[in-house]
């Protein structure tokens, strides 16, 4: 075969492959809001397992990530027993992957570098639609799934008594994709006399824990934070409850969920789900979850409906354009915080 003939043949094969890929996408009967990489033929709002067995994964090591936090080492220790249980139960090696942001976690899912993760409430929808994540369990008790409220916290000795008092003040949001730390306040605060972006400019702290500490130090006048994280930090002594007042509370939201990659083999997905549901919480994990003592099954379609509603009402639907905007804001805020830290380190101490 001549060189020209080989090139023609290779080009034909490439075109055939592209046509096959396009045909496979066109063959998807329903995609809904999912990225074009995924299909939702059964209409449950999450990505289906690939029909081609060759695209179904059975990795020897399962990579697990906790949601972004100020101190990943603390949670790696707390969740050590769960990691050990999952390893024994699935017959797989387990690797703990610390992540620095929600977008990093979602990109790891999309790239196939992450198999199981605890996703923060506001990140779940983006991970489902853009990265093929499949939420499958939440934390709860015999009463049902755990929930949390949005708290608006201020220093206990401040003069602020209502949201309307915070006009023109320093208010910390968490991150652009955070439900209780950004999206829910944008929907709920205006109904209570305080309009983000008009009455104040949200300052992204980068984490609920950072917002809480920032209020205690006087860096922020108020912060919307998740009640479960606030309660855990005060219970652990990382913050003193008497330093704060809660001037507003929301109704209950479903809390963060554990999700897995959609393209794991069906039998492995079933085994992972069963392993979570059969895990006996240690006393340390029960304490971490304020007495909740088990994993419970959940569905994105039903359990996450209140969160999806907030996202739509806040103008942040779980699509690519909104995600790119969120990712850019998170990157800009991270750069701003890094610059502030560098300036603080370079500032000579007062004599």
C-alpha positions in Angstrom: 0.0 0.0 0.0 1.3 3.4 -0.9 1.8 6.2 1.6 -1.0 8.1 0.1 -3.3 5.1 0.2 -2.5 4.5 3.9 -3.3 8.1 4.7 -6.6 7.8 2.8 -7.4 4.6 4.7 -6.5 6.2 8.1 -8.7 9.2 7.3 -11.6 7.0 6.4 -11.2 5.0 9.6 -11.1 8.3 11.6 -14.3 9.5 9.8 -15.9 6.2 10.5 -15.0 6.4 14.2 -16.4 9.9 14.5 -19.6 8.9 12.6 -20.0 5.9 15.0 -19.5 8.2 18.0 -22.1 10.6 16.7 -24.4 7.8 15.9 -24.1 6.5 19.4 -25.0 9.9 20.8 -27.9 10.3 18.4 -29.1 6.8 19.5 -29.7 8.1 23.1 -33.5 8.4 23.5 -33.3 10.9 26.3 -30.5 13.0 27.7 -32.4 15.7 29.6 -29.9 18.2 31.2 -27.0 15.7 31.0 -23.8 16.5 29.0 -23.6 14.9 25.6 -21.1 12.3 27.0 -24.0 10.7 29.0 -27.5 9.2 28.4 -30.5 9.0 30.6 -32.7 6.4 28.8 -34.6 5.5 31.9 -35.5 9.1 32.8 -34.1 9.0 36.4 -32.1 12.2 35.7 -28.7 10.6 36.2 -26.3 9.0 33.6 -27.0 5.4 32.7 -24.3 2.7 32.8 -22.7 2.5 29.3 -24.4 -0.2 27.3 -21.1 -1.3 25.8 -19.4 -3.7 28.4 -16.0 -2.5 27.1 -16.8 1.0 28.5 -17.8 -0.3 31.9 -15.0 0.0 34.5 -13.8 -2.4 37.1 -10.7 -0.7 38.6 -8.4 -2.5 41.0 -8.2 0.7 43.2 -11.3 2.8 44.1 -10.5 6.4 44.6 -12.5 8.2 47.3 -12.7 11.9 48.0 -14.3 13.9 50.9 -15.8 17.3 50.0 -13.4 20.2 50.1 -12.5 21.3 53.7 -10.1 23.4 55.6 -8.3 20.4 57.1 -8.4 17.2 54.9 -6.2 15.3 57.3 -8.9 15.4 60.0 -11.5 13.9 57.8 -9.1 11.3 56.4 -8.6 10.1 59.9 -12.3 10.2 60.8 -13.3 8.2 57.7 -10.4 5.7 58.0 -12.8 3.0 59.3 -15.2 3.6 56.3 -12.3 3.3 53.9 -11.2 0.0 55.5 -14.7 -1.3 55.4 -15.1 -0.5 51.7 -11.8 -2.1 50.9 -12.8 -5.4 52.7 -16.4 -5.3 51.4 -15.6 -4.6 47.7 -12.3 -6.5 47.5 -10.6 -3.4 46.1 -7.7 -1.3 47.3 -8.9 2.2 48.4 -7.1 5.5 47.9 -8.1 8.8 49.6 -7.9 11.8 47.3 -8.0 15.2 49.0 -9.6 17.9 46.9 -9.3 21.7 47.2 -12.5 22.8 45.5 -15.8 21.6 44.3 -14.8 22.1 40.7 -11.6 20.0 41.2 -13.8 17.2 42.5 -16.2 17.5 39.6 -13.4 17.6 37.0 -11.9 14.5 38.6 -15.2 12.6 38.2 -15.5 13.7 34.6 -11.9 12.6 33.8 -12.4 9.2 35.4 -9.9 9.9 38.2 -12.5 9.6 40.9 -14.9 6.8 41.7 -16.7 7.6 45.0 -17.1 11.0 46.7 -19.0 12.9 49.3 -20.3 15.9 47.3 -21.4 19.1 48.9 -25.1 19.9 48.4 -24.7 22.6 45.8 -22.1 20.6 43.8 -24.2 17.5 43.4 -26.3 18.8 40.4 -23.2 19.9 38.5 -21.5 16.6 39.1 -24.6 14.7 37.9 -25.1 16.7 34.8 -21.6 17.4 33.7 -19.5 14.5 35.2 -21.8 11.5 35.2 -21.9 11.2 39.0 -24.7 9.1 40.5 -25.8 10.0 44.0 -26.8 6.9 45.9 -26.8 7.3 49.7 -27.2 10.1 52.4 -26.5 10.1 56.1 -29.5 9.6 58.4 -31.0 7.7 61.3 -34.2 5.7 62.0 -36.0 9.0 61.6 -34.9 9.3 58.0 -32.3 11.3 56.0 -30.4 14.0 57.8 -31.0 17.6 56.9 -29.6 21.0 57.6 -30.6 24.6 57.7 -29.1 27.7 56.4 -27.9 29.9 59.3 -27.1 33.6 59.1 -24.5 34.0 61.9 -23.1 37.2 63.4 -20.8 37.8 66.4 -22.7 37.6 69.7 -21.7 41.1 70.7 -22.6 42.7 67.4 -25.5 45.1 66.9 -27.1 43.1 64.1 -30.5 41.6 64.8 -32.0 41.0 61.3 -30.8 40.4 57.8 -31.8 44.0 56.8 -29.3 45.3 59.4 -26.4 43.9 57.2 -26.9 46.4 54.3 -23.5 47.8 53.3 -21.6 45.4 55.6 -19.0 42.7 55.1 -20.9 39.4 54.3 -19.0 36.2 53.5 -20.5 33.7 51.1 -18.8 30.3 50.7 -18.3 29.5 47.0 -20.3 30.1 43.9 -21.7 26.5 43.7 -22.5 26.2 47.4 -26.2 25.8 48.2 -26.4 27.2 51.7 -23.3 29.3 51.3 -24.3 31.1 48.1 -27.3 30.0 46.1 -30.0 29.7 48.8 -29.0 33.2 50.3 -29.5 34.7 46.8 -33.0 33.3 46.7 -34.0 33.7 50.4 -32.3 36.8 51.7 -34.2 39.2 49.4 -37.5 37.9 50.8 -36.1 39.0 54.2 -34.8 42.5 53.4 -31.3 41.8 52.2 -30.3 41.6 48.5 -26.9 40.1 47.6 -25.0 42.2 45.0 -27.2 45.2 45.7 -27.2 45.7 49.4 -23.7 44.1 49.9 -21.0 42.5 47.8 -20.6 38.8 48.7 -17.0 38.0 49.7 -16.2 34.3 48.9 -14.4 32.7 51.9 -13.8 29.4 50.2 -15.4 27.2 52.9 -18.1 27.1 55.6 -15.4 26.6 58.2 -13.5 29.7 56.9 -16.7 31.8 57.0 -17.4 30.7 60.6 -13.8 31.5 61.8 -13.9 34.7 59.8 -17.0 35.9 61.7 -15.5 35.0 65.0 -12.4 37.0 64.2 -14.4 40.0 63.0 -13.2 39.6 59.3 -16.9 39.4 58.3 -20.0 40.9 59.9 -22.2 38.0 58.8 -22.0 34.7 57.0 -24.6 32.3 55.7 -23.4 28.8 56.6 -24.7 25.2 56.8 -26.1 24.4 60.3 -24.5 20.9 60.3 -21.0 22.3 59.7 -21.6 25.0 62.3 -22.8 22.5 64.9 -19.9 20.1 64.2 -17.3 22.9 64.6 -18.7 24.2 67.8 -19.1 20.6 69.2 -15.4 19.9 68.3 -14.3 23.2 69.9 -13.0 24.7 66.7 -15.3 27.6 67.3 -17.1 28.6 70.5 -20.9 28.7 70.3 -21.1 31.7 72.6 -19.2 33.8 70.1 -22.1 33.7 67.7 -25.8 34.6 67.3 -28.0 33.1 64.7 -30.2 35.9 63.4 -32.1 33.9 60.7 -32.8 30.2 59.9 -34.1 28.6 56.8 -36.3 25.5 56.4 -34.6 22.1 56.2 -32.5 21.1 53.1 -31.3 17.6 52.4 -27.6 17.3 53.3 -24.6 16.3 51.2 -24.7 12.9 49.3 -22.3 10.2 48.4 -22.0 9.6 44.7 -20.2 7.1 42.4 -19.1 7.2 38.8 -21.8 6.1 36.4 -19.4 3.9 34.3 -18.5 1.4 37.0 -19.7 -2.1 36.2 -23.3 -2.7 37.4 -22.3 -5.4 39.8 -19.6 -3.2 41.3 -22.0 -0.3 41.7 -24.4 -2.6 43.5 -21.6 -3.9 45.8 -20.5 -0.4 46.6 -24.1 0.6 47.5 -24.6 -2.5 49.7 -21.2 -1.8 51.4 -22.3 1.7 52.4 -25.7 0.6 53.6 -24.1 -2.2 55.7 -21.5 0.0 57.3 -21.7 0.3 61.1 -20.9 3.9 62.1 -18.1 4.3 64.6 -18.7 6.5 67.6 -16.4 9.1 66.0 -18.4 9.2 62.8 -21.7 9.4 64.8 -20.2 12.4 66.6 -19.2 13.9 63.4 -22.8 13.6 62.1 -24.4 14.9 65.3 -25.8 11.5 66.2 -26.9 10.3 62.7 -25.9 6.6 62.7 -26.4 5.1 59.2 -26.4 5.5 55.5 -29.7 5.5 53.8 -30.6 5.1 50.1 -31.6 8.1 48.1 -32.4 9.2 44.5 -31.3 12.4 42.8 -34.7 12.7 41.2 -36.7 12.8 44.4 -34.3 13.6 47.3 -32.6 16.5 45.5 -35.6 18.2 44.1 -35.6 21.1 46.7 -31.9 21.8 45.8 -32.6 21.8 42.1 -35.5 24.2 42.7 -33.1 26.7 44.5 -30.6 26.4 41.7 -33.2 27.3 39.1 -34.6 30.1 41.1 -31.2 31.6 41.8 -30.4 31.7 38.1 -27.8 28.9 38.4 -29.1 25.9 36.6 -26.9 22.9 36.5 -25.6 23.3 33.0 -22.2 23.9 31.3 -22.6 27.7 31.0 -23.5 28.1 34.7 -20.7 25.6 35.7 -18.1 27.5 33.7 -19.2 30.7 35.4 -19.0 29.1 38.8 -15.6 27.6 38.1 -14.3 31.0 36.9 -15.6 32.7 40.1 -14.0 30.0 42.3 -10.7 30.4 40.5 -10.8 34.2 40.8 -11.7 34.0 44.5 -8.9 31.5 45.1 -6.4 33.8 43.4 -7.7 36.8 45.4 -7.3 34.9 48.7 -3.8 33.7 47.7 -2.8 37.2 46.9 -4.1 38.4 50.3 -2.2 35.7 52.1 1.0 36.6 50.3 0.5 40.3 51.1 -0.1 39.4 54.8 3.1 37.3 54.9 5.1 40.1 53.4 3.8 42.8 55.8 6.3 43.3 58.6 4.9 42.8 62.1 4.2 45.9 64.1 6.9 46.8 66.6 
